[in-house]
Amino acid sequence: MQNANDTGEALGLGWLPEDVPADARVTPVYAAGALPTDFDWRSNSGANWMTSVKNQGGCGSCVAFGAVGATEAQYRIAANSPGWDVDLSEQHLFSCGGGQCGYGWYISAALNRLRDYGTPDEACFPYAAQDRSCSGGCADWQSRAFEIASWSWVANNPSALEAALMNGPLVAGFTVYRDFYAYHGGVYHWDHVSQAVGGHAIVIVGYDSNEQYWIVKNSWGSYWGEGGYFRIGFGEAGIENYVASIRASFTPPTYTVTFYADPTSGTTNAEGVTKSNGATGSYTANQRVHVLANPPEGYRFSYWETSSVSVDNQLSQDTYMTVPNAGSLEARFATLPSGSSVSFFHPYTEFWFSQYDMLNAEWDAIHIVNVGTGTASIHVTIGNPPQVTDSVSLETGKATYRTYPGVAGGPVRITSDQSIWVTQRILGWTAMQEIYGAPGDVASADIVFTWYDLVGAAKDDIYVVNPSGSETASVDLYVASDLRGHLDVQPGQAAATNFPGVVGGPLRVRSSIPVFASQRVVGFGDFTEIIGLPSWYTFTETWFTWYDMRSASWDAIHFLNPGGDTATVSIFIAGTLRGTVSLAQGAADFATFPGVVGGPVRIVSDQPIWVTQRIIGWNGWKEVFGVPTTLATTSWYFTWYDMKGASWDAIHLLNPGGTDANVQIYIAGKARQSMKVSSGGAAYATYPGEMNGPIVIVSDQPIIVSQRIVGWSSFEETIGAQWS
């Protein structure tokens, strides 16, 4: 029972037609209403419910393959588990049911055998593509057998078959004509010339009623046809005359899930039912359950802790749980920040950047993370009047990025109806740079930078962005207290200036109305953009994750004292006092420690000061912002992780408190690592081969987190955004 295709391969047939009484045919009714115009079990509800394509070889066993293929899919559907690797034995069904390679078999005989006895897993009786004794399988096959509960013939018209397909794939037989062996793709239609060569059993998995064809799984291997499948026109080759529908003999088990909350006053809403701490729910195997965490007063949602269950997104307050076994789901909550201290780098509904340039740069991507509680409607505008207007919808806890090839201009404004965090990743000028977006609520009339240098650098441009919709900003720029320039920046516009031959600091930007400012520098083999911070953004204790003047050629801690009194500043590295600096009112200075490597770095001052870290090394240079002790927090966000394109991407963690911190790291909503960071200590984590986002770090103690990247002929350190 075989023929050869145009490559000479043996293609088995083997289906034997049989009499089907008219009263034995069932006409299914689709209770959900109108049938869809197209349907495919390979892509239903976002999943592929079909098992892999197999190859019957030259044996006439196609009926066994058709029956088993439909049964395997029915078990997946009944269990609501498209990933279940159910692989049943065609050889057992064929050999023990009376099939013969040289003769073939009947569909009714195969389905009766499956109903009455079932067939075990493939490992029990592997396929041999030849006649084998029924005793050739495993001795315990009966305990391993998969049965069907029932089967029936389906009325031989397209509407009845379409309705039957809604319950699962169908077993069918059709006449093979010689021209079918030349099939490579498209919709098959008999040429009405080629002769019939035999009957063949297959699995119908879908249809398209507009284009009038069936989608069919074959048993001639995955390299045949369209990945082992073919399409055939309605009514062709008797495809609708011998079609059977089956039901799996399977009742999904039910599992108990226990719900917990930390603190215990929080609750979880599961499919509309409120679950307090310790409450349980009963769900069928692999059921998807809509869950919503409800934090108690004074707390916010932090993450889901799972045991033997899973959630789509561990960092989303509103998500879905899947129940493969009995287990538990715990909603973890964190205290809301107290006091008025807010990091400059925080989620908000509006962000600004000075420039976008994908004319001169190789890459310029706006990275966005939705840290809100619902799907965010986000709008991006470049230039005024706009060169680019763009909109994107982003689910909670998800990250995306946008690029605009050929566009150069500014300013860039991003708005959202949910809290988001935004950065700009640029590859260009032999460098990689990630720039923080300026949240719309921190515009300032007095902005400070530590240093200006258009002697050592090839380019040092100061950009000023005016977010006002109506007022012009009158801006004066000072370097080391000397007035160096003036800008009038129109509403919604950006303007830039530079000072050739000038080196010194601090650089101060003073405006008649609140503005944003940044410093774009090309030099020292690198490109960087530094965000100017408000003069009020000063603290008495500031931390950095690491110091290294062994591998780097330069690592300087820069200080700026905008206050009215002299500041005494102490620098500690890895707990050791390394130096003390006296800083006069309005003065700037820096300190270096050749040969020293370690962390964390702690800066303590008796007056509020502003601190950054300037590093030259790894073919680049960057300025890194410190994080004050008062702004250490339990949750941090980064937009992206990439240890495929970069040679190094390390998440650095610093614990400034007196208690050891238990930390969890998530990438793209999946838990990647749990680790402990000792009191006063520092640690880091890397994930070779990983590229995804966002990154979320959750701790039971306030910590400080940064991301150190080496790649693209450059070096970069980025501090995280507070997640609150």
N, C-alpha and C positions, 0 to 999 in steps of 0.2 A: 504494500500500500504506500508507494512513494513515487515521486516524480522528481525531476531536476529543474532548477531555475536556469537562467542564462549564464550563470557562472559554474554550473555543473554540480552545485550543492544538492544533496538529497533533502527534499521537502516532503515530510510525511503528511498523509491525509488520514482517512480512516473512519469518517462519520458515515453511518448507515441510515438512510431514510426509513421512516416507519409510518404506519397509518395512525393518524390522530383524529379520533371522532370529534365532530363539531361541538358536541355537548361537553367535551373535556377541556375546551378552551375557555379561559377566563378573560373578561374584559375589565381591567382595573379602573377604579375611579380615583382621580387625584383630589383629595379632600381639601387641599389648601387653596383651590381656586384654579385660575388659568395656569396652564403649564408654561414654563419658560420657553422662549424660542430656541434656546440652545442650552446644552447641559453636558457636563463631562466629569466623571468621577475622579479624574486625575487632578482636577482643580475645583473642588467643591468646598465652600466655606474656607478657602485659603489653604486646603490640604490635598494631598494625593492619597486616595484610599486604595489604590491598586498596588498589588505586590509586583515584584520585578518580572520582566518578560523572560520566559524560559524557552528551551529548544527541545522539541520532541525527537529531533533527528529523523532517521528514515523509517521509524516504526509507526504504524498506523494507530497511534494512541491519542490522537487529537481530542477525542471525547473526554478522556481522563484529564487532559490539560485544561479544556474548557470548563469542565465541572469543578475542578480544583481551583482554577483561577477565580471563578465567581464565588466559591465558598470562602476562600481566603479574604476576599474583599468584604464579604458579608460579615465575617467575624470582626474585622476592623471596624466596620460601621456599627455593629451591635455593641461593641466595647467602647465606641466613641474614641478610638485610639488609632489614628492614621499612621503612627510610627511603629505600631506593633509588628515585629518581625515574625509573622506567622508564615511558615513554610511547610506545606503538607505534601504527602507522598503520592505522586501520580502513579508510581510503579505498583504500590500496594493496591490502589483502587483498580487499576487495570488488570493486574495479574490475578487478584483474588475475586474480581467481579466477572471474569469470563472473557475479557478482551484478548484479541490476538493481533500481533503486529501485521501479519499478512492478510488479515480479514477485516479488522476494524471493530466497531462497537456501536451500540445504540445509546442515545442520550437518556432515554427512560431507564435503561438498565444501570447506567452509572449513577443517576440520581436516586434510584431506589436503593442501590448499595450504600450510598452516602447516608440516606435516611435511616436505614435499618442497622448498619454496622459502622459507618464512618470510615475515615482513613487516618492513620497516624501521621506524625511529623516526618519530614524528609529523611532525617537521620536514621529513623527506624528502618526504612526500606528505600535506599537511594535509587534514583532513576538510572536504568541501564540501557534504554533504547532497544530492548530485545525482550522476547518472551521469557519470563521467569516463573518458577514455581511459587505459589502463594506462601509456602513455608520459608521462603528466602529472606523474610523480614525479621524484625526483632520479636522475641518471645512474648513481651509484655505489650504488644501493639494495642490490645483492647483498652487498656487503661490510658493509653496515649491517643486514642482516636478522637477525631473531631467529626461530629455528625451534623446533618441538617435536620431541621424540625419538620419541614414539608417542602413540596415543590408543586408547580402546576404549569401546564401549557398556557401560553398567552395568545389571545386572539390575534390573527394574522393581518393586522393593519397598523399603520404608523402611529396613530393616536393611542392605541392600546399599549404598544411597546414603549412609547414615550412616558405614559403614566406608570407603567411597570418599572421603568428605570429609576423613578424617584425613590424606590425602595431598595435599589441596589443593582449591580451589573447582572446581565442576563446571559444564559448559555444558549447558543444558537448553532444551527447547521445550515450550510449553503452549498451550492454546486460550484466547484472550481472548474473554470474553463482554461484552456491552455494560455490565453493571453494574460491571465492573472499572474503567471510566473514572471512576466516582464514588468510587474508593478514595482515602482521605486518611490512613488509619492503622488499626492493629489487625490482626487475622488475617482474611484474605479467604476467604470461602466463596461459591461460586456460588449465586445465588438460585433456580436451577432454573426460571426464567421468562425471563430475558434471553437473547437470541439470540447465537449465536457470530458474531464479526465477523472473525476471522482468527487466525493463529498468530504467536507471539512467542518469540524466543530471549532468554535471560537467563543470569545466573550464580548458581548456588546456593552460598551461602557458609556456611551453618550450619543448625542445627535445634534444636528443643526437643521431646524425645520424651515428656515429661510432658504438655505442652500440645498436642502433636501438630501442629506447624507447621514449615515451612521458612522460612529467612531468605534473601532473594533480592535481588541487585543488579540494578537496572533501567538502562535507557539513555534515560530521559526527563528527565534533568536532576536536579540536587540539590534543587530546590524541590518536586519531585513526591513524593508519598507520605511516607515516613518518612526524610527526608534523601536521597531517591533510591533508597531500599530499600523492600521490602514483605515482609510475612509472608503465607504462604498455607498453608491446612490440608493435612495429608497426604492424598494422593489426589485433590485438587481439580484440575479442569480438565486432567486428564491430565499433571500436573506430573512424575510419576515414570516416564512411558513412553518418553521420548526424552532420556536423560541420558548424557553422555559425560565420561569422565575422561581427563586429558591429563598428559603428563610433559614438563617443559622440557628442551631439549637444552643442558644447562649443567653443566659440571664446575667446581666452585669451585677457583681456584688455591690453591697453598700458599705461605706466606710465612715467611721466617726472622726470628726475633726474637733479638737478642743481649741477654743479661742482664749488667748491671754492678752493682757495689756500691761505696759510698764510706763508710768505708774498705773496701778490697778483701777483707778477711777476712770480711765479711758475706756472706750467701747469700740467694737467693730460692727458695722452693718453688713450682713451677709445675705444677699438676695432679698433685701428689704426687711430682714429680721435683725434687731439689735442684740448683739452678743456681748454680755458683760464678762469680766475676767473669770475664767473657769467654765464658762458655758460651752455647750457642745452643739454640733449639727451633724446630721446624717446625709450623706451624698452618695450617688452611684459612682462606680469606678470611672475615672477620667472625666467626671463632670466638671464643667467650668462654672465657677461661682463668682458673681460680681461682689467684690468686697470694698468697703469704704471705711477708713479709720477716722474715728471721732476723738480728737484730743480733748483732755480736760482743760478747764480754765487755767490760763497761765502757761500752757504748753503748746507745742506745735508738733506735727507729725515728723518723725525722723526716718524710720525704715521698718520693713517687715522682717521678722525672724521666722524662718520656716523649719519644720521637721517633717520629712516624708511627704510634704506637699510642695507645690511650687507656685510662684506668682509671676505674672508677666513682667512686672517691673517692681523690684524690691524697694525702690525709692519713690514710688508714686502712691500718694494717699488714696487714690481712686484707681483700682486695677482689677484683674481677674486672677482667681486662684484655681489651679487644677489639682484634682484629688486622685492620684494613682493608688494610694494606700491610706490606711488610718494614720493620722498625724496631728500636728498642731500648727497654729498660725498665731504669732504674737505681734501686736502693733507696738512699736517702740516710739516713745514721745520724748522730746527734749524741752527744757525750760526756754521760755522766750527771753531774749536779751533784756537785761535790766539797765536802768540809767539811760543817759542821752548819748553815750559814746557809740558812734556808728562809723564803720570803716568807710573810707572814701571809695574803696573797691567793693561795692555791694550790688545785689540785684535791684533792678528798678524797671519802670515801664517806658523809660526814654533814655537813649544813649547817643553820644556825639563822638565823632572822630574828625580830625582836621582835614585829612586827604584820603582819596582813593586813587590808585595808579596801577592799572594793568596794561598801560602802554609801555612803561619803562621797566616795570618789575616782571619777573617770570610768573609770579603767582600773587594774588591778593584776594584773600578769602575773608568774608565776614562770618565768624563763627558765633552761633546763637544757642544758648541752653535755656529751656523753659523750666524755671524753678517754681512756677505758680501751681495752683490747684486744679486748673482746667486747661483745655486746649487754647493755645495762644494764637490770636490773629495779629501778625507782625507785618509792619510796613517799613521798607527801606527807601530812603531818598538820597540821591547824590547830586550835589550842586544846587544853586539857587540863582536863576530858575533851574528846575530839575533837568539833569541829563539822564537820570535813571529813576524810575519809580517801580518798586517791586513789592509783591505781597507773598507771604508764606504762612501756612497753617502748621502749627507744631504742637504735638501732644505733650502733656505734662511729663517731665522727667526725661524728655528726649533732646537730642542735639542735632543741629544741621549746620550747613554753611552755604553761602551764596557768593558767586563770582560773576564779574561783568567784563568779559574780554574786550579790550580796545577802549575802555573808559578810563579817563583821568580827570579828576576834579574834586571839589569839596565845597563846603563841608559834607560829612555823611551823618545822617540822622536816622535812628532806628526807633520806632515806637511800637508798643504792644499793649493789649488789654489785659495781659498777665505779667507778673514779675519775670524778668528774663535777665541773663548775664551775657554780655557780648564782648568778644575780643576780635582783633584783626590780625591774621597771620599772613606775613609777607615773605616771599622768597625773591631776592634781588640784590644787586650791588654786592654780590658774593656773600650774602648773609641770609640768615633766617631770623625773623623778628616777630614776636607776638606782642601786640599793643593792647592795653586795657582800654575799653570804652569808658568815656566819662559819663557817669550817671547824671541825668538831667537835674537832680536836686542838689548838686554840689558845685554849681557855678559860683565863682567868687570874684570880688573886685580887687583882691590882693593875692597873687599867685607867686610861688617861689620855686626856683631850680637851684641846685647846689653849685653848678659850674657852667662857664661858657668858654669855648675854645675854637676860634677860627684862625689859629696859628698852627696847631698840630693837626687839626681836622681839615679835610678838603671842603667840607660843607657843614654849616651849623645854622639852620634856619629856625626862627621862632615863629610858630603859627598861633594866631589868636582867632577863636571862634566866638561869634556873637549869637547866642541862642534866642535873643529877644526878637519878637515879631514886629516891633515898632520903633525901638530906640537905637540910635547910633552909639557905639562904644568909643569913647575917647581914651586911648591907651598910651601910657608912658612905660618905657622899658629901661631898667637900670642894671648895670653890671658893676659890682663892688661899689655900690652907692652912687655911681656916676650915671647921669642921664645919657643914654646912648641912642634913643630913637623914639618915634611917636607913630602911632597908627590910628586912623579913624576907620572903624570896622562897621559896615552897614548892617542893618537887621538881617539875621539869617545867613550872613556871609562869613567867609574866612579870609584872613589876610596874613601875609608873612613878611619878615624882614630879617636882615643879618648884619653883622658888624665886623667887616674884614680887619684882620690884624689885632683883634681884641681877644685877650685871654684873662680869665679871673672869675671870681664869684663872691657872693651869690649873684644869681640873675633874678631880678624881681619884675613882675608884670603888674602894673597898677592901672585900674580901669574905672571909668565913671559909672559903669553898671556891671553886674556879675557876668563873667565870661569864662571860657575854657582856654587853656593854652597848652601847647606841646612843643618839644624841641626835637627836630629831625637832624640827625648827625650822620655824615658819611666820612669815615676816616678810620685809621688804625686797622685797615683791612676789613672793615665791617660797616654795617648800617644799623642804626638804632633810632627809635623814637621814644622819648621820655615824656610822660604826662606830668604837667606842672600841678603841684598840690597847693591848696589854700594855706595861707600863712598861719591860720589858726590850727592847722593839723599838726600839732606838736605834742610831745609826750616825754615823760621822765624815765621810762624804761622801754627799750625797743630791742627786738630780737631778729637775728638772721639765722638761717638753718646751718650755714657752713662758711668756713674761711679756708682759703688755700693759696698761699704764696710760695708753694713748692712746685706745683704743676703749672699754675698760672704765672705769667710774667709780671702781673700787677694786680693787687687786691687791696683797695683803699677804702677805709670807712670814712665817709664824708659827714661832717656835722655843720649845722647852721643854727645860730641862736637868734631868733627874731624878737626876743623879749627885751626887757629893760634892765636886767641884771646879768652880771657875769655868771656863766655856767661852769661848774666843775664836772667833767665827764670822765667816767671810768669805763674801760673796755675789758670785758672778760671773754676768753675763748676756751671752751671746754671746761669751764669752771675756774680757770686760772686768770688772775688779773694780769693783763698784758701791757697796760699803759693808762695814763691819766692826762687829760687835755683841759686847759683853761680857755674858755671861749667867751670873748667880750661881747657886749651888746651889739647885735647886728652883724657879728663876724661869722666867717666860714673857715673851716680848717679840715684836715684829714689826717689819718694815721695809718701806717702800714707796719707789718710784722714779718720781715723776710724769713723764709724757711719754715714758717708756722703753717700747719694744716690741722683742721679739726673743727668741731662744733659741739654745741651751738655757740653763736656769738651773742653776747648780752651787753647792751649799752645802757649805763645808768647815769642819770644827770640830776643835779639838785635844782635845775630849772627846766621847764618844757623846751625841748629842742626838736629839730627835724633831722633825720638820719637816713642816708642811703649808702650803698656799697657799689663801688665802681671797679669792674674786673676787666682785665685784658688777658686773653689766653684762648687756646683752642681755635686759633685763627679768627678771633672776634673780640669785641668788647661790649659790655652791657652795664647798665646802671640798674641796681636792684633795690626795691623799696623794703624797708624793715617793717615789722608788724609789732605794734605796741602790746605790752602785756594785757592792758585793759581790753584789747580787741581780740585776744585769743578766744576761740569759740569751739564748739563741738562738731560743727559741720562745715565742710569746705567744698567748693566747686572748681573744676577746671573744664575747659571746653573740649579738650581732645588729648588722646594719648597715641603716640606713634613710635614704636620701636621696630617698624619695618623700614620706613624711610630714613629715620635717624639712627645713628650708631649707638646713641645712649639717651635714655629717657627715664629719669629717676624721680620718684615722688619722695621728697624729703619731709620728715615729720619732726617736730620739735615740741617737747613738753615742758613749758615754763613753770608748771605747778608743783605742788608738794606731794601729789599722789600719782602712782603709776597709771598710765592711760591705756585702756583697751580700745584698739582702733580697728575699724573695718574699712576696706577699700573696695569700691565698686567701679566697674567700667561698663558703660552702656547698660546699666541697670542690673548687672550680674555681679555677685560677690566674687572677688578675686583673691582676697587674703584677709586674715585676721592676724594682728600682731600687737605686742605690748611695747610701749615706749616708756622707759623708766622716768621717774621724777627728775626734772632738770636735764634729761638726756635727749639725744637725737638719734634718728634711724632713717633708713630709706628703703624703697622697694622698686624693683624693675620687673617687667613682664616681656621678655624677648619674644618677638614675632607678633605682638599684639598691636592692633591699630583700630581704635574706635573711640567713642565718646558718648556722653560726657563722663568725666571722672568725678566721683563723689567720695569724700572721706568723712566717716562718722566716728566719733569718739565719745567715751563716757566721761572724759575730762577735757577742759579747754586746751586746745593745742594750736600750733601754727604750722602751716603747710606751704611748701613751694615745689615747683617742678623745674628740674635742671635738665636741659637738652643739649646734646652735642650732635651736630649734623649739618648737612648742606654747607660745609666749609665754614661753620660758625658755631657759636655758643649762645645759649639763652637760659635765663632763669626767670620764671614767672611765679608770682605769689597767687594763691587761690583767692577766689571771691567768697566772702562769708555767705553762708546759706542760712537764712533766718526768716 
